[in-house]
Amino acid sequence: MPTFEPVLLRRIGKPNSASLETYRADGGYRALEKALKMAPAEVTETVKASGLRGRGGAGFPTGVKWTFLPKDATTVYLAVNADESEPGTFNNRIIMEGDPHQIIEGIAIACHAIKCGTAYIYLRYEFGRSYRALKQAVEDCYAANLLGKNILGSGKDLDVYLHRGAGAYICGEETGLIESLEGKRAWPRIKPPFPAIEGLFRKPTIVNNIETLACVTHILDRGVEWFKSMGVPPDPANPRDAGSYGPKLYCVSGHVNKPGCYELPMGITARSLIDDYAGGVWKGRKAKAVVPGGMSMGFLTEKELDTPLDFNGPGKVGCLGLGTAAVMVVDDQTNMVEVLYNSCRFYSHESCGQCTPCREGTAWMTKILERILDGRGQLRDIDLLLEVANGIGIIPGTTICGLSDGAAWPVKNAINKYRSDFEDWIKSGRKSTLVSLKMKSGH
């Protein structure tokens, strides 16, 4: 097994790791001191040169996003996406609970780069430990002049606020997050204008993910060459591939012996992650399906497990992308009809209802699967599911945000790759306890 020294998780598990004292003893805020001596544009160019891409799901180049702000903007906001709602994803929570200062340092560096004096951390309400750890860290930073007026004598002012959201999946979408921050229903906005032009309170806003900002800390501390020494360079045959550099936090859950969060270089294969780090598939079984990065990304078959988990790899085998790198393993004793039902039920529940194709499409896919699982399905229901899945989403251009694509992609993948599971279930007339339990609970 190749060795790799964790950076993002280096301090997790150390005694009192969330405190300012231990963080500074380990070199904390050294990168901020360095950044404050640089011009904002120089910090932005450093992050841009590193090739850092957003870790929240879309993988957009972080430094490039920062350059989209209007040059004459007098008020700029940073909105930190700590909602972490994608099924199977828990890497942000681990950093927030165990090493919150790593994040705050990244926030301060980013705010200097984009000339921002106010940052909001939008935190999922259920993350009680994360809230308490971040709240204490922010208070300690104000007391130590790392936040507030004239931070570290630099002449720069920065205020950081914690905002607890209502625990809605749609709040992970950047404009839905902004609407919620403003105290409104979290309905995503039509784009353009993009948040960098008109975001929070109608001012230019940058939205970055927790893990992304943690990476910013280490890029400033260790340098661009260090960051680009790991990962996968751009594919010369694909002009749209910007490469996949740096360390990545991979969440592994489901049917494995050692579920957990593993920090590894970008580009490890799904098979290596499962076998070499997560202890292999449980009970001596084999993998039937593997979600590469949160449920919305679709499924890898067992034959596709040698796919590299970078921003380019999963797309080559029919998945939506790397997403949040939340890997979920399904063993060969599990039927994909039940797996897909759980997926569709989740997205139907989390649809904000603003767009008709998403609101109706996710609900009807769930109802069709309920009928199949109740033993009343027909073979034509399989193609009906595909028809609905192909008719919703931003890729056909029918919805404002990407939730419907996230709901539809597992349907397309599951039926295209595991159609026999659906045919066999329908022909057998079997009934699933999932549906009967739902009926009994009234949900």
N, C-alpha and C positions, 0 to 999 in steps of 0.2 A: 504494500500500500504506500503510495507516495506521501511524503510528509509535507505539511503546510502549516505555517505559523499564523494563527488567527490574529487579526488586527481589530476588527469590529467587535469581536467577542472576547478579546484578550483579557479584559478586566472582569468579565462576568464570572461570578462565583467567588471572587476575592472578598475577604472580610471588609465590610463597610464600603463596598465599591461605589455606592451611589453618593457618597459624601464628597464635598468640595476638597476637603483636606487630602483624602487619598488620591483623588483625581489629579490634583496639582503635584503631589509627590511622584506620580507616574508620568509627569511631563505635561499634564493638562494645561490648556490655555497658552501653551507655547506657540501653537499655530496661529492663534488669534493675535498675539503680540507681533508675530511676523507679518500677518496680513495687514494690520493697522499701520505698518510702516510702508506699505505699498499703496500705490494709487488704485482706486476702485477698478479702473479699466484693466490694470495689470493683474489683479486677482481674478477678474472675469476671464482674461486670456489664459491664465494658468489653468483654470478649471476647464476651459474650452479645449486647451491643448492636451489635457489628460484623457479626453475621450469619454469622460463620465457620462453615462446615460441614466435617465431617471429610473429608479428602482421601484416605483409605484405600480408599474404595469405597462405603460406605453413605451418606455425606453427612449424617450426623446432626449437628444443631447442637452445636458444641463446648462453648460456655458452658452450654447447657442440660444437657448430660451431666455437667458438673462439679457442678451443683446437686443431682444425684441422690444424692450422698454423704450418709450419715447425719450429722445435725448434731452428734451426741455422739461421733462416731468419734475414738478416741485414736490409732489407727495406720492410716495411709492409704498406699497405694503407687501409684506411677505406672509403668505398663508401656508402654514405647515400642515400637511395632510397626515394626521395621526389617527385616522378613522379605522383603517385596517379591517375592512369588512369582507374581503374576498374569502370564500370558504377555503379552509386549510391553511390560512396565513396567520402566523404569529411571531414573525421575526421582529417587527417594530416593537411589539410589546416587551420582548426580552430586553432590548436595548433601553427602552424607556424605564423599565423597572430596575435594571441592574447597573446602567451607566448613563444616566440622564445628562450629565455634563458634556459627554461626547456630542450629544445632539445640540445642546445650547451653544457650544463652541462653534459648531457648524452653522447654526442659525446666525450667530454674530458675524461670522466671516461672510456669509452670504449677504447679510444686510449691508455690510460695508461695501461689498462689490456692487450692489444694485442701488446704493445710496438711499437706503431705507432706514427710517427711524422707528418703525413700529412693526412688530411681528406677532401674529396670532397662531397659537398651536391649537388646531382643531382636533380634539381628543374624543375618541369613542367613549360614551358614558360608562359602559360596562367595565372599562379598564380602571378600576378603583386604585389598584396598586400603582399603576403608571401615573395616574393623576397626583397621588400623594408624593411620589418620588420627584416628579417634575415640579410640583408646587414648591417643595422644600429646596430643590436645586435652584429655582428661579429666585426665591427669597435669599438664599445664600449668595447668589451672584450680585444681587442688588447691594447687599451688605459689604461685599468685597470689591465694589466698584467695577465689576465685570459687566454689569447692566446699569442702566439709568443715565445720569448726566455725565458727560466727559469721561467715558469708560477708559480706564487705564491711562488717563491723562492725554488721550488722543484728540480731544476736541469733538469726538463723535458721541452722539446720544442714541440710546436704543432702549425701547420699552418692549417687553415680551409679556403677552397675556395668554392665559389658558382659557380655552372655551370648550366646554363639554357638550358634545352633540347628543342627539337622541337615539343613537344606535341604529341608523338607517343605512342600508347598503348604498343607496343613491348618493349619500353624502361623501362617498369616496370619489365621485366624479367632481372635477374641480369647480365647475360652475354651480353645481348643486351644493357643494361645500360653502361656496361664497354666499349663496342665497341663505343658507342656514346661519352662517355667521352674522348676516344682517338681520336675523330674527324672523325670517320668512320661511314659508314652506320650501323644502329643498327640491324645487323643480329646476332641473338644468336649463341653462339659457341657450338660446340660439347663438351660434358662432358663425362668422364674425359678428361683433368685435370679440377678439380673444381677450382673456384676462390681462395679458401684458399691456393691452391698450386701455381696456375698460373693465376693471374687475371689482374688488371690494369697495363699496361706497362709491362706485363709478370712477375709481382711481386706478392707475396702472398697478397691477398686482402680479407677483410671481407665486405660483403654487408649487412647492417641492415636497417630496416624501421624506419621512424620517430617516430611512436608510441612506437616501441620497445625500442628505445633509451631514450624516455621520461620515460618509466617504469624503466630503469636502474638507472636513477636519484633517483627515490623514493625507490628502493630496497636498494641502498647504504645509503640513508637517514633514512629510517624507519625500515629496517631490513628484513631478510628472512622470519621470522615468521609472520610478518605483511602481507607480500605479499601472503604467503600461507594460511593465515586465510580466504581468500575468493576464490571462484571458485569451481572447481570440482576435486576431487582426481582421480588418475588413476583407470580405471576399472580393477579389479583383473582378470576378465575373458578375458581381451584383453592385452596380453603382449606388444603390440605395442603402447598402450595408455600411454602417459607420463603425463597425467593429464592436466587440463586447469586452471591455477592459476592466481590470480590477477584481477585488474580492466580491463574493456574493453570499448572501445568507439564504440557504436552501432549507425550507421547512419540509420535513418528511412525516407523513401520518398515514393512517390506514393499516393495512395488513402487513406490517413489518415488525421485526423483533426489537428494534431500537428506534422508536419514533423520537424526533427531536429536531433541533435547529442546528445546521452544520454550515460553518463558514469555509468556503472553498473557492478556488479561482474560477472565474467564468469559463464555461465550456466543458465542465465535467459531464460525462454521459449519464443518462438516467440509470443505466445498468450499474455503473460504478458507484453512483451515489447510494443506490439501494443495497447492493451486495457488499461493498467495501466499508460503508459508513453506517448504514441503517440496519446492519445485521442480517440482511436478506429477508425474503418473504417468510412470514410466520408459518409455524406448524409443518414445515418441510414442503410447503406447496409452491406453486409457480405463480408468477404474475400473469394476470389476464389483461388488465388495463392499468395504465398509469397516467394520471393527470400531471402534466409537466409544470403547471404554474398557477394553480387556482382553478376551480371548477369551470370557469368560463372559457378556458383555453382548449377544452376538448380532451381527447384520449390518445395515448400511444398504445399500440398493441405490443405484445411480448417481442415480436420480431423487430419492433422499432425502438427498443430500449437502448440501442447504441447511439441514438440521436444525442448530439451535444446540447446541453442546456445553456445555450447562449441566446442572444436576441434573434438570431437568424435560424437556428437549428429546428425548433419545433414547427416552424412554418413550412419547412420542406416536406413534412409528413402529414400535412393536412390540419395541423393545430393552428389556433389563432395567433399564438406567439408564446413567449416565455412567461409573460404576465408577472406575477409576484414571486415566481419560483417556488411556489408551494406545491410540493410533489405529494400526491395521494395515490396509494397503491391499493389495487383491487385484486384479490386472489382468484384463482381459477375455479373456486367453488361458489362464486358469487354470480348471480344472474344480472346482466346489464340492464334489464327492464326495470328492476328495482333501483339500481344505481341512477338511471336516468330520471326516474320518477322523483327521487329525492332532489335532484338538481332542478327539475322543472318546478317543483313545488316551492323551492326556495326563491327562484327568480320571479315567479308569479306573485309571491307574497311581497317581494321587495320592489317590484315595479312601482314607480311613483304615480302612474296612471295618467301622466300628462299627454302621452302620445298614444293614439288609438291602436296602431299595430302592435306596440309593446304590451299595452294593457290587455287587449283582447287576445293577442297571440300567445302570450305566456300562460294566460288562464286556460285557453282551449287546449294547448299542448298538455297541460296538467290534467284536464278533464279526460282527454283521450287516453292518457296513460292510466288514469284511475279505472277507466272502463276495461282496459286490457288486463290490469292487475286483478280486477274483480271477476275475471273469467268470462267477460262479455265482449271481448275484442274480436275484430274481424281482420283478415289479412290486409284489406285495403286501408286499415288504420295506419299501417306502417308508412305508406306513401302519403297519406294525409298529414302525418306528423312532419314529413319532409317538406311537403308543400307549405305548411304554415311556417316552418323554420326558415325556408328560403324566401319567404315573403315579408319578413320583419327585419328591422335593423338599419344601421346607418350605411352599411355596405350596399344594400339596395337603395339607400337614400330615403328612408321612410320615417326615421325618428331623429330626435334632437341629440340624444347621447347614445353611448354604446351598450347600455344594459341589455337591449334586445339582442344584439349580436352575441353577448356573453351568455344569454339564455339559449339562443338558437344553435350555437356552435357545438355544444355537447350532443344535441339531438342529431345534428348532421353526422358527427363523428361516430356516435354510438350505433346508429342505424347502418351507416356505410361500412363500418368495420366489424360489427357484431350482429348483422341482420338475422342470422340463424337463431340467436337468443330470442328475438322478438317473434319470429315465425313459430318456433317450438312452443313458446309460452301460449300463444294464441291457439294453436292447434290442440294443445293439451287441455285447455279450459281451466287451468289452475287458478287458484285464488291466493292472493298475497295477504299476509297479516298486516302489511303496511297500510293497506286501504281499510281493512276492518278496524284497525286501531284508530285511524283517522276518523272514521264514521262514529266510533264510540266516544271519542274526545270532542267531537264537534268542530275539528279544525281541518 
